[in-house]
Amino acid sequence: MKTQINKTLFIIVIALQSYFPQAFISENKGTVTIGNENLERVISTVPENFGTIEIKNIISKQSYKIHSDEFMLDIVFAGFGPGLGQKQNGENPSHITPKDLTYNGYTKSSLDAKTAQLTFNFSYGGYLTSLEIQLIYNVVSGENLISKYLEIKDNSAEINFLDRVSLESMSFDKINLSRGSFGQPVLGDDFFLGIEYPGVENSIGKNKVDLHYVVGKKIEKEPLKTFSSVLGVSSSPGTLEKTFYDYVDKIKIRGTRPFLLYNSWYDFRNPAIAESKESIMNTQNVLDRIETFKEFMVKRHGLNLDAFVLDDGWDNYKSIWEIDTNHLPQRFTPFLNPLKEMKTSLGIWASPFCGYSNRDTRVNWGQQNGYEKVGDFLCFSGTKYKKQFEKKMVEYVSNYNLGYFKWDGFLLACNEPNHGHLPGVYSRTDLIETYMHMMKSVAKVNPNIFINVTVGSWLSPWWLQYADCIWMQGEDYAYAEDVPSMNPRDKSITYRDAVLWQNFQRDSLLFPMSSLMTHGIIKGRLNFLGGKNEALASFTNEVMMYVGRGVTMWELYVSPDLLTENEWNAIAQSIKWAKANFPVITKTKMILGNPLKREAYGYVHSTKEKIILLLRNPFVESKEIEIKLDESLGEIDKKAELATYTIYPYLSYDADKLNFGEKLKLTLQPYEIKVIELVPIHNKIKGVELGNRYSISGDSLVIYNDTKEQKVVIKNEVKPNQQEKLLTGEFFFELGKENLQSTIAFLFEPEVKLKQEVKPNFKMIINGADITPTVEQENGKWFWVYTALPGNQNKISYQIESTKNVKGKLEFYLFRDVKLQIKDIKKLSKNNDDQLPPRPFSEGIKKVVNKILSYNIK
């Protein structure tokens, strides 16, 4: 009976093992294979040919024959005589691979029920040298990657120096290799390679790749453990980026989470640089801001800040990150209870290299008090400075339960020889490791702390093993010079997306948008950005662009008391929409064109349940675009029929029965920002016909007819005439009754950028009345001139006066609000509980742009 039971149990175990595949290590003549159900790595154990000879991607059924050195150590040998493999005294470093060492066999082990570990042992003995090297591989059942690392020690005199280490050095018969810039992974057709270290350097040649990094450390008796390399595989070339991002999601230190914060930088500052009493960072002003957020955000909109962040302005410049008790006499203590009532943590800014405003005061005081200076900065890896920086940051987390750091300003290298670190490229290693250490130190006190690393960092996904967000690069804000825009905020949107285009399209960097800091919504007493009389549509458009890109740290650089109720509503609805769609917007890819070339561009977020498109036309000419629905966009349900809805800036039902592999075709109107959802057709809204605009109010569904606006006919045209540095012209037009309000505008683009002394003056005369138009320009490259029209019948005269005759393109546009007619009002068949974005303008309005005249001025 027992025998029969044992046999049955054995069969069950075997069946379970086949159903739940295990990581394994298998042996054959002269080879060892480590792998699981997704990939295998075949390693030759023949000493003179040691290394990986084959990579098998089980998922894609692809196999790669390779030659690999498996690792290379650049060791500077001290002592007497030539180094290993060298002929002359003084020849250093030696480039050591397994073939130069004594191979001492391997061991197999299991770290846990799912993880297999394979360890190869090597040694080398020489003058005052006794090296032991372990090459260790790990593979986990169910995962699609294998990792490996080295442990190196010297049991002798400890006088040798590890200059750098290569963890992958492969030659393929034939392969397509790409990416691989500093801090980035290398991609093959259906696999990726990387070292889990922000300072990884990659060398890619014809069918060859080498992954290495600078170490700069002595080899001692205590084993030196390298960072791990990873080899990951995907099902196809089209899914490789998604596979890599799935891997990055797993290594993120605290995962991906929504994080909403206020930052004080454009609201108040240190008294030394504040512009008014209201903009001084002092106890009362901070308490007032907390109370304002409680009223406008918590009570009115039901949103909580995750962090209330004091940016530059809280510290005593003549100290190492001490709180300035002159304007914060009770330090941060008064803020803790009011913030606790809002379920909000206190956060602070600090700068490893000592900031921007009054940096000279900080640095000079530091140098005078024995802290390590390099150029205009303090050295973050200086023995004394890093110790004090760590002490203060840990102290603040402990004493004030900080939930957020913005660490702003990372020194890239320090060449001073007396700071307790090596100079040159080795200092970069020390600086990176100092940053890692600081992040680990504060996280020991508060494991949920949110760490945002800004200026000086770079877009390596391996920073995310320590930090939550990394800076996008570029400026906090700036204006796009090459793309004419009608308001400052629009120019800043184009600039920000141009930086992202350079990162993700031009340079093809792999970094999750969800962990990117792009700088937030700016509207504070120290910087309005969009001007004091900014239209609501301008503000709302940027808020929607900001959350719609897929960033998940949302920063409000605002003065909360200066925002209108409509602006608060735009922020609140956008954040609620982003949170409601969080699983989707965290899966992001930038698509389409280059903003700086005036091309339409956008971002796609894709899961099997829903696809969200954020699209923008940065220019005044409409754009026709096509987007193919395939696996390059991300995860898509290949079997689902999709319905397409515009959910911003209005609601409309645009298309149905779209299938995988088909193209979504649409037109973006001038300066239009559009958010589109693609959902399975069975989820479509009942009662809305294809092509209809609609709105939802409670349980009512309002359907609109698309108004066919009257064509604009130009009459009594007097073409531009230029004499004595004055260009004049005029025309007349009449608008239909469907027109609610309109703006006349002209865009002048000179042949060459105009210097300040040549910049023209603009004048308009409308129906005989002199008008001072609004002028928006950027560095003399283009000029938008516009004004609202008083009615539907308009005689327009214009003048352009300059210190010399101007040449260029002159184009006239009408921007109109046209009233939509209500076609029907229905009762919703079920309550619509989808969280919708805000509206930049009223539901029953159609925005129309007409190009009415165009001239080349010679």
ABEGO torsion letter per residue (X at the ends): XAAAAAAAAAAAAAAAAAABBBBBBBBBBGBBBBBBAABBBBBBABAAABEBABBBBAAAGBBBBBBBAGBBBBBBBBEBEBBBGBABBGBOBBBBBAAABBBAEBBBBBABAABBBBBBBBBBBBBGBBBBBBBBBBBBBGBABBBBBBBBBBABAGABBBABBBABBBBBABBBBBEGBBGBBBBBAABBBBBBBAABBBBBBBGBBBBBBBAGBBBBABBBBBBBBBBBBBABAAAAAAAAAAAAAAABAAEBBBBBBBBAAAABBBAAABABAAABBBAAAAAAAAAAAAAAAAAAAGBBBABBBBBBGABBABBBGBBBAAABAAEAAAAAAAAAAAGBBBBBBBBAAGEABGAAAAAAAAAAAGBBBBEABBBAABAAAAAAAAAAAAAAAAAAGBABBBBBGBBABBABAAAGBBBEAAAAAAAAAAAAAAAAAAAAABAABBBBBBBGBBBBAAAAAABABBBAEEBABBBBAABBBABAAAAAAAAAAAAAAAAAAAAGBBBBAAABBAEBBBBBAABAGAEAABBAAAAAAAAAAAAAAGBABBBBBBBAAABBAAAAAAAAAAAAAAAAAAAAAABBBBBEBBAAAGBBBBBBBBBAABBBBBBBBABABBBBBBBBBBAAAEBBBAABBBBBBBAOABBBBABBGBBBGBBBBBBBBBGBBBBBBBBBAAABBBGBBBGBBBBBBEABBBBBBBBBBBBBBBBGBBBBBBBGGBBBBBBBBBBBAABABBBBBBBBBBABBBBAAABBBBBBBBGGBBBBBBBBBBGGABBBBBBBBABABBBBBBBBBBABBBBEBBBBBBBBBBBBBBABBBBBABBBABBBBBBABBAABBBBBBBABBBBBX
